[in-house]
Amino acid sequence: MVRVGGRNSGRAATATRAEVIYTGVDPGRSLVPVAPHLAIPAPAEPAAESSSLLPGEHTAARRFRFAVVNACTLASLALGMLAIVLAMHDEVRLAAAFLVACVAFDGLDGALARKLGVSSPFGAQMDSLADMCSFGLAAPVVVYASLAHTVPTPAAAVACMLVAGCAAIRLARFNVSPKDGRFFSGVPTTLVAAVLALTVLIDLPLPGVVILGGVALLAFAMVSSFPYAKLARLVKLPAWFWLLPVVGALVDARLTFVMLVAVYLVSGPIMWARAKRV
């Protein structure tokens, strides 16, 4: 603080005094804050984010493989949309055939991504969105069209909305949950869509109410916590196990299909109960 003052000696009256207060910091001196913990930190530099959708090298060959894999995903999505259009025009069995093709392309894109080494978070999100459109929306629409004249319309609508809602929950849960290489938690949406499509395609000779109950059961199986074996474990089963459905398909393909679906659905609660006992 600097004070500058002056007093007029020639007057006996009041003296005039000027005072200037300077509170700046002298050059060369450091200012230590009174409360260091209250000091506002300098804003951190934002981390640079990569805008690339494909991790790793960006060679022409890898870009091409990446495009092929995502083209399979888009093909699955397009086939699902075509299935909805066909179902709206009463071409129900043809729509079901397109759904089966959706399932094939859905399995193909994942297998190709791993085989070609172009797996990416972008591809995983694309696959999830395509699954919701093809299996969470197209599959229940096709089922609704097939049940429209055999069960009350509100009941068919509720069952199909149940499939759509449970598919969304199943896919969202799968995206945020840790992955298990051996089992699914709940029946995957792809398998549910395949079962629904084949049910319509082979025209199961079951009452509409029974099929409606099966649709609701499959919807709840998607969001269940029961462990269901993945295909990699199923193919390792003994050869005699696969001989039974082959012989059964030659005798009665429709009954064999129903039995296989029932065995797979029951296997989840059985494995869950065995794990609890252990």
C-alpha positions as CSV (number, residue, x, y, z in Angstrom):
1,M,0.0,0.0,0.0
2,V,1.4,3.4,-1.0
3,R,0.2,6.7,0.5
4,V,0.8,10.0,-1.2
5,G,0.0,12.9,1.0
6,G,0.6,16.7,1.1
7,R,-0.1,19.3,3.7
8,N,-0.3,23.1,2.9
9,S,1.9,24.8,5.5
10,G,0.7,28.3,4.6
11,R,-2.9,27.8,5.8
12,A,-4.1,27.4,9.3
13,A,-7.4,25.8,8.1
14,T,-7.8,22.2,7.3
15,A,-5.1,20.4,5.6
16,T,-5.7,18.6,2.3
17,R,-4.6,15.0,2.2
18,A,-4.6,12.6,-0.7
19,E,-4.3,8.9,-0.3
20,V,-3.9,6.4,-3.0
21,I,-4.1,2.7,-2.2
22,Y,-2.4,0.2,-4.5
23,T,-3.1,-3.5,-3.9
24,G,-1.3,-5.0,-6.8
25,V,1.4,-7.7,-6.5
26,D,4.9,-6.6,-6.9
27,P,6.7,-8.1,-9.9
28,G,8.7,-11.1,-8.9
29,R,6.6,-12.0,-5.9
30,S,4.4,-15.1,-5.9
31,L,0.9,-14.8,-4.5
32,V,0.0,-17.7,-2.3
33,P,-3.8,-18.2,-2.0
34,V,-5.3,-18.0,1.5
35,A,-7.3,-21.2,0.8
36,P,-5.6,-23.3,-1.8
37,H,-8.5,-25.9,-1.8
38,L,-10.9,-23.2,-3.0
39,A,-8.9,-22.3,-6.0
40,I,-10.7,-23.0,-9.3
41,P,-8.7,-25.5,-11.4
42,A,-7.9,-24.7,-15.0
43,P,-10.2,-26.4,-17.4
44,A,-8.7,-29.6,-18.7
45,E,-8.0,-29.9,-22.4
46,P,-10.6,-32.1,-24.0
47,A,-9.3,-35.4,-25.2
48,A,-9.1,-35.8,-28.9
49,E,-11.7,-38.4,-30.0
50,S,-11.2,-40.5,-33.1
51,S,-14.0,-40.3,-35.6
52,S,-13.0,-43.6,-37.3
53,L,-15.6,-46.3,-37.2
54,L,-13.1,-49.0,-38.0
55,P,-10.4,-49.7,-35.3
56,G,-6.9,-50.5,-36.5
57,E,-5.3,-50.0,-39.9
58,H,-7.3,-48.2,-42.6
59,T,-6.0,-50.1,-45.6
60,A,-8.2,-50.5,-48.7
61,A,-8.6,-54.2,-48.0
62,R,-9.8,-53.8,-44.4
63,R,-12.2,-51.0,-45.5
64,F,-13.7,-53.4,-48.1
65,R,-14.1,-56.2,-45.6
66,F,-15.7,-53.7,-43.2
67,A,-18.1,-52.6,-45.8
68,V,-19.0,-56.2,-46.7
69,V,-19.8,-57.1,-43.1
70,N,-22.0,-54.0,-42.6
71,A,-23.7,-54.7,-46.0
72,C,-24.8,-58.1,-44.5
73,T,-26.3,-56.2,-41.5
74,L,-28.1,-53.8,-43.8
75,A,-29.4,-56.7,-45.9
76,S,-30.9,-58.2,-42.7
77,L,-32.6,-54.9,-42.0
78,A,-33.9,-54.6,-45.5
79,L,-35.3,-58.1,-45.5
80,G,-37.1,-57.4,-42.3
81,M,-38.7,-54.3,-43.8
82,L,-39.8,-56.4,-46.8
83,A,-41.3,-58.9,-44.5
84,I,-43.4,-56.2,-42.9
85,V,-44.6,-55.0,-46.3
86,L,-45.5,-58.5,-47.4
87,A,-47.3,-59.2,-44.2
88,M,-49.4,-56.0,-44.7
89,H,-50.4,-57.4,-48.2
90,D,-51.4,-60.8,-46.8
91,E,-48.3,-62.6,-48.2
92,V,-47.7,-64.1,-44.7
93,R,-45.8,-67.2,-45.7
94,L,-43.5,-65.3,-48.0
95,A,-42.9,-62.7,-45.3
96,A,-42.0,-65.6,-42.9
97,A,-39.4,-66.8,-45.5
98,F,-37.9,-63.3,-45.6
99,L,-37.6,-63.5,-41.8
100,V,-35.7,-66.7,-42.1
101,A,-33.3,-65.0,-44.5
102,C,-32.9,-62.2,-41.9
103,V,-31.8,-64.8,-39.4
104,A,-29.2,-66.1,-41.9
105,F,-27.8,-62.7,-42.7
106,D,-27.7,-61.8,-39.0
107,G,-25.6,-64.9,-38.3
108,L,-23.4,-64.2,-41.3
109,D,-22.4,-60.7,-40.4
110,G,-21.1,-61.6,-37.0
111,A,-19.2,-64.6,-38.3
112,L,-17.7,-62.6,-41.1
113,A,-16.7,-59.8,-38.8
114,R,-14.7,-62.2,-36.6
115,K,-13.3,-64.1,-39.5
116,L,-12.1,-61.0,-41.4
117,G,-10.9,-59.2,-38.3
118,V,-13.1,-56.1,-38.6
119,S,-15.2,-56.4,-35.5
120,S,-16.0,-52.9,-34.1
121,P,-18.3,-51.1,-31.7
122,F,-20.0,-49.5,-34.7
123,G,-20.7,-52.9,-36.1
124,A,-22.1,-54.1,-32.8
125,Q,-24.5,-51.2,-32.6
126,M,-25.5,-51.6,-36.2
127,D,-26.3,-55.2,-35.6
128,S,-28.3,-54.4,-32.5
129,L,-30.4,-51.8,-34.3
130,A,-31.0,-54.2,-37.2
131,D,-32.0,-57.0,-34.8
132,M,-34.6,-54.7,-33.2
133,C,-36.1,-53.8,-36.6
134,S,-36.0,-57.3,-38.1
135,F,-36.7,-59.5,-35.0
136,G,-38.3,-57.1,-32.6
137,L,-40.7,-55.5,-35.1
138,A,-40.9,-57.5,-38.3
139,A,-41.3,-60.9,-36.5
140,P,-44.3,-59.8,-34.4
141,V,-45.9,-58.1,-37.4
142,V,-45.7,-61.3,-39.4
143,V,-47.1,-63.3,-36.5
144,Y,-49.9,-60.8,-36.0
145,A,-50.8,-61.1,-39.7
146,S,-50.9,-64.9,-39.4
147,L,-53.1,-64.8,-36.3
148,A,-55.5,-62.1,-37.4
149,H,-58.3,-64.4,-38.4
150,T,-57.9,-67.1,-35.7
151,V,-57.8,-65.2,-32.4
152,P,-59.3,-62.0,-31.2
153,T,-57.5,-59.0,-32.6
154,P,-56.7,-57.3,-29.3
155,A,-55.2,-60.5,-27.9
156,A,-53.0,-60.9,-31.0
157,A,-51.9,-57.2,-30.7
158,V,-51.0,-57.5,-27.0
159,A,-48.9,-60.7,-27.6
160,C,-47.1,-59.1,-30.5
161,M,-46.4,-55.9,-28.5
162,L,-45.1,-58.1,-25.8
163,V,-42.6,-59.6,-28.2
164,A,-41.5,-56.2,-29.4
165,G,-41.1,-54.8,-25.8
166,C,-39.2,-57.9,-24.6
167,A,-36.9,-57.9,-27.6
168,A,-36.0,-54.2,-26.9
169,I,-35.2,-55.1,-23.3
170,R,-33.2,-58.2,-24.3
171,L,-31.1,-56.3,-26.8
172,A,-30.4,-53.4,-24.4
173,R,-29.5,-55.8,-21.6
174,F,-27.2,-57.7,-23.9
175,N,-25.4,-54.5,-25.0
176,V,-24.6,-53.5,-21.4
177,S,-24.0,-56.9,-19.8
178,P,-20.7,-58.8,-19.6
179,K,-20.5,-61.5,-22.2
180,D,-20.5,-65.2,-21.5
181,G,-18.9,-67.4,-24.1
182,R,-20.9,-70.5,-23.1
183,F,-24.5,-69.4,-22.4
184,F,-27.0,-66.7,-23.3
185,S,-28.9,-65.0,-20.5
186,G,-32.4,-65.6,-21.8
187,V,-33.4,-66.8,-25.3
188,P,-31.7,-64.6,-28.0
189,T,-34.0,-62.5,-30.2
190,T,-32.6,-64.2,-33.3
191,L,-33.7,-67.6,-32.1
192,V,-37.2,-66.3,-31.1
193,A,-37.6,-64.7,-34.5
194,A,-36.5,-67.9,-36.2
195,V,-39.0,-70.0,-34.2
196,L,-41.9,-67.5,-35.0
197,A,-41.0,-67.4,-38.7
198,L,-40.8,-71.2,-39.0
199,T,-44.1,-71.6,-37.1
200,V,-45.8,-69.4,-39.8
201,L,-43.8,-70.9,-42.7
202,I,-44.6,-74.6,-41.9
203,D,-48.2,-73.7,-40.9
204,L,-48.3,-75.6,-37.6
205,P,-51.6,-77.3,-37.2
206,L,-52.3,-75.8,-33.7
207,P,-55.2,-73.7,-32.5
208,G,-54.6,-70.0,-32.6
209,V,-54.9,-69.7,-28.9
210,V,-52.1,-72.3,-28.4
211,I,-49.9,-70.4,-30.8
212,L,-50.7,-67.1,-29.0
213,G,-49.7,-68.7,-25.7
214,G,-46.4,-69.9,-27.3
215,V,-45.7,-66.3,-28.6
216,A,-46.2,-64.9,-25.1
217,L,-43.9,-67.7,-23.6
218,L,-41.2,-66.9,-26.1
219,A,-41.4,-63.2,-25.3
220,F,-40.9,-63.8,-21.5
221,A,-38.1,-66.3,-22.3
222,M,-36.1,-63.5,-23.9
223,V,-36.0,-61.4,-20.8
224,S,-35.6,-64.3,-18.4
225,S,-32.3,-64.9,-16.5
226,F,-32.2,-68.6,-17.4
227,P,-29.0,-69.8,-19.1
228,Y,-29.4,-71.1,-22.6
229,A,-26.6,-72.9,-24.5
230,K,-25.0,-71.2,-27.4
231,L,-24.7,-72.9,-30.8
232,A,-21.0,-73.6,-30.3
233,R,-21.9,-75.8,-27.3
234,L,-24.9,-77.5,-29.0
235,V,-22.8,-78.7,-32.0
236,K,-20.5,-80.5,-29.5
237,L,-23.3,-82.7,-28.3
238,P,-23.0,-86.5,-29.0
239,A,-23.9,-87.6,-32.6
240,W,-26.8,-89.7,-31.3
241,F,-28.4,-86.6,-30.0
242,W,-28.6,-85.1,-33.5
243,L,-29.7,-88.4,-35.0
244,L,-33.0,-88.2,-33.0
245,P,-34.3,-85.0,-34.6
246,V,-33.2,-86.1,-38.1
247,V,-35.2,-89.3,-37.8
248,G,-38.1,-87.4,-36.2
249,A,-38.1,-84.9,-39.1
250,L,-38.5,-87.8,-41.5
251,V,-41.4,-89.1,-39.6
252,D,-43.2,-85.8,-38.7
253,A,-41.3,-82.6,-39.3
254,R,-43.8,-80.3,-37.6
255,L,-44.0,-82.4,-34.4
256,T,-40.2,-82.6,-34.3
257,F,-39.9,-78.8,-34.6
258,V,-42.3,-78.3,-31.7
259,M,-40.4,-80.9,-29.6
260,L,-37.0,-79.2,-30.3
261,V,-38.3,-75.8,-29.3
262,A,-39.9,-77.2,-26.1
263,V,-36.7,-79.0,-25.1
264,Y,-34.6,-75.9,-25.6
265,L,-37.0,-73.7,-23.6
266,V,-37.1,-76.2,-20.8
267,S,-33.2,-76.6,-20.8
268,G,-32.8,-73.1,-19.4
269,P,-34.8,-73.6,-16.1
270,I,-33.2,-77.0,-15.7
271,M,-29.6,-75.7,-15.9
272,W,-30.5,-72.8,-13.7
273,A,-31.9,-75.2,-11.0
274,R,-28.8,-77.4,-11.2
275,A,-26.5,-74.4,-10.8
276,K,-28.5,-73.3,-7.7
277,R,-28.1,-76.7,-6.2
278,V,-24.3,-76.7,-6.7
